[in-house]
Amino acid sequence: MSLVPSAETRIPLGKSGLAVAPLGWGMWRFGGGDRASARRRVEAALEVSCTLFDTADIYGSGGERGFGGAESLLGEVLREAPQLRERMVLATKAGITPPVPYDSSERYLLEACEASLRRLGVEQIDLYQIHRPDLLAHPAEVAQALERLRSAGKIRSAGVSNHTAAQVDALRAHLPFDLAAVQNEFSPLVIEPLSDGTLDQAMQRGIALLAWSPLAQGRLAVSAGEAPVEPRVAEVIHALDAVAARSGTPRSAVAYAWVMAHPARPIPLIGSQNPARIREARSAYSVQLTREEWYRILVAARGARMP
Ligand SMILES: NC(=O)c1ccc[n+]([C@@H]2O[C@H](COP(=O)([O-])OP(=O)(O)OC[C@H]3O[C@@H](n4cnc5c(N)ncnc54)[C@H](OP(=O)(O)O)[C@@H]3O)[C@@H](O)[C@H]2O)c1
């Protein structure tokens, strides 16, 4: 039996009632280009049956559109093609406030959510995530903000990103509803969630795990002859390429499959903004990853044999 879920599998976002496909699409790098190019990328992600679309108010900062740029570009696409909205579970984030750098106070989150709704041009955000822990915000205050947004119908469910398992539990203790998702970095190169409690907690509490940068921000995508890579990266690439050659799929698809094969069913957020490469992700579902191959990739990432 394949370790990789099928494209038809639906993964619940906690107990929110929402469920998404095993592959999601991320919009960190979405802010550039015009509306037509943006729409092509959104449609490519829908074509490979991504249902979770992940953006953030901060995405676009540093680019020509600035803070809110990725949300407003998606908003333009949705205004032009409103039928696309029904096909996506829309996730965004708030709480990174350069140069402060973080603000998850109740006042800030209530205002930030209104601003995201305006830019996206939607009535409700399906999954609203705290982007990074604000060490100066008590979890009770963050929980109250999320509860007010949910009661007002502005958000359907809530999640957090870049939180430790302890920070997740501290927030859960004050929330009157279940947290739907945790979004942390996880890839065949960045493997901490396997041992820091993130994935165990996701399975224990029934929380969906969104895996950001499944190609380690493109480091796993370098081709032979490109920029020299550190030995551990080269080892992981070598292990991924062995599976890619056997299964006749691109290396990126093997990396997504490796993430999806974990029993917590982490959802890789595809970061590519190239429609052809987004479409390539479909072959992740056909990677027949064996238990032995999965561990071989892990051993390469650890730089040491399993104990
Ligand atoms: N919560 C957080 O703090 C956080 C942080 C980072 C990211 N994220 C989320 O995770 C998503 C993905 O992050 P990411 O963009 O770093 O993902 P990634 O998949 O690790 O890296 C994507 C990068 O690799 C490049 N790439 C080169 N060859 C590729 C290939 N064959 N296939 C796919 N990509 C290739 C892409 O370029 P092309 O576009 O040219 O293909 C893109 O620049 C983000 O959009 C965001 O939703 C969240």
PDBQT file of the ligand as one rigid body, heavy atoms in Angstrom, charges set to zero:
ROOT
HETATM    1  N1  LIG A 401       4.320  30.539   7.990  1.00  0.00    +0.000 N 
HETATM    2  C1  LIG A 401       5.506  30.953   7.634  1.00  0.00    +0.000 C 
HETATM    3  O1  LIG A 401       6.248  31.583   8.393  1.00  0.00    +0.000 OA
HETATM    4  C2  LIG A 401       5.961  30.648   6.244  1.00  0.00    +0.000 A 
HETATM    5  C3  LIG A 401       7.292  30.888   5.845  1.00  0.00    +0.000 A 
HETATM    6  C4  LIG A 401       7.663  30.546   4.551  1.00  0.00    +0.000 A 
HETATM    7  C5  LIG A 401       6.718  29.997   3.678  1.00  0.00    +0.000 A 
HETATM    8  N2  LIG A 401       5.437  29.797   4.091  1.00  0.00    +0.000 N 
HETATM    9  C6  LIG A 401       4.403  29.200   3.207  1.00  0.00    +0.000 C 
HETATM   10  O2  LIG A 401       4.956  28.116   2.482  1.00  0.00    +0.000 OA
HETATM   11  C7  LIG A 401       4.775  28.359   1.093  1.00  0.00    +0.000 C 
HETATM   12  C8  LIG A 401       5.883  27.725   0.308  1.00  0.00    +0.000 C 
HETATM   13  O3  LIG A 401       7.138  28.287   0.683  1.00  0.00    +0.000 OA
HETATM   14  P1  LIG A 401       8.324  28.335  -0.355  1.00  0.00    +0.000 P 
HETATM   15  O4  LIG A 401       7.960  29.221  -1.485  1.00  0.00    +0.000 OA
HETATM   16  O5  LIG A 401       9.568  28.611   0.387  1.00  0.00    +0.000 OA
HETATM   17  O6  LIG A 401       8.285  26.798  -0.881  1.00  0.00    +0.000 OA
HETATM   18  P2  LIG A 401       9.378  25.830  -1.494  1.00  0.00    +0.000 P 
HETATM   19  O7  LIG A 401       8.584  24.852  -2.286  1.00  0.00    +0.000 OA
HETATM   20  O8  LIG A 401      10.267  25.304  -0.440  1.00  0.00    +0.000 OA
HETATM   21  O9  LIG A 401      10.266  26.710  -2.466  1.00  0.00    +0.000 OA
HETATM   22  C9  LIG A 401       9.711  27.290  -3.601  1.00  0.00    +0.000 C 
HETATM   23  C10 LIG A 401      10.829  27.960  -4.364  1.00  0.00    +0.000 C 
HETATM   24  O10 LIG A 401      11.575  26.953  -5.056  1.00  0.00    +0.000 OA
HETATM   25  C11 LIG A 401      11.678  27.331  -6.411  1.00  0.00    +0.000 C 
HETATM   26  N3  LIG A 401      11.763  26.162  -7.282  1.00  0.00    +0.000 N 
HETATM   27  C12 LIG A 401      12.805  25.885  -8.094  1.00  0.00    +0.000 A 
HETATM   28  N4  LIG A 401      12.606  24.750  -8.766  1.00  0.00    +0.000 NA
HETATM   29  C13 LIG A 401      11.413  24.288  -8.410  1.00  0.00    +0.000 A 
HETATM   30  C14 LIG A 401      10.657  23.146  -8.772  1.00  0.00    +0.000 A 
HETATM   31  N5  LIG A 401      11.113  22.253  -9.650  1.00  0.00    +0.000 N 
HETATM   32  N6  LIG A 401       9.457  22.965  -8.220  1.00  0.00    +0.000 NA
HETATM   33  C15 LIG A 401       8.995  23.846  -7.311  1.00  0.00    +0.000 A 
HETATM   34  N7  LIG A 401       9.662  24.965  -6.926  1.00  0.00    +0.000 NA
HETATM   35  C16 LIG A 401      10.865  25.186  -7.458  1.00  0.00    +0.000 A 
HETATM   36  C17 LIG A 401      10.425  28.130  -6.687  1.00  0.00    +0.000 C 
HETATM   37  O11 LIG A 401      10.668  28.943  -7.835  1.00  0.00    +0.000 OA
HETATM   38  P3  LIG A 401       9.550  29.110  -9.003  1.00  0.00    +0.000 P 
HETATM   39  O12 LIG A 401       8.459  29.924  -8.420  1.00  0.00    +0.000 OA
HETATM   40  O13 LIG A 401      10.299  29.806 -10.062  1.00  0.00    +0.000 OA
HETATM   41  O14 LIG A 401       9.106  27.731  -9.398  1.00  0.00    +0.000 OA
HETATM   42  C18 LIG A 401      10.305  28.929  -5.401  1.00  0.00    +0.000 C 
HETATM   43  O15 LIG A 401      11.153  30.063  -5.433  1.00  0.00    +0.000 OA
HETATM   44  C19 LIG A 401       4.701  29.882   1.006  1.00  0.00    +0.000 C 
HETATM   45  O16 LIG A 401       4.107  30.333  -0.182  1.00  0.00    +0.000 OA
HETATM   46  C20 LIG A 401       3.872  30.207   2.213  1.00  0.00    +0.000 C 
HETATM   47  O17 LIG A 401       2.498  29.938   1.964  1.00  0.00    +0.000 OA
HETATM   48  C21 LIG A 401       5.056  30.113   5.351  1.00  0.00    +0.000 A 
ENDROOT
TORSDOF 0
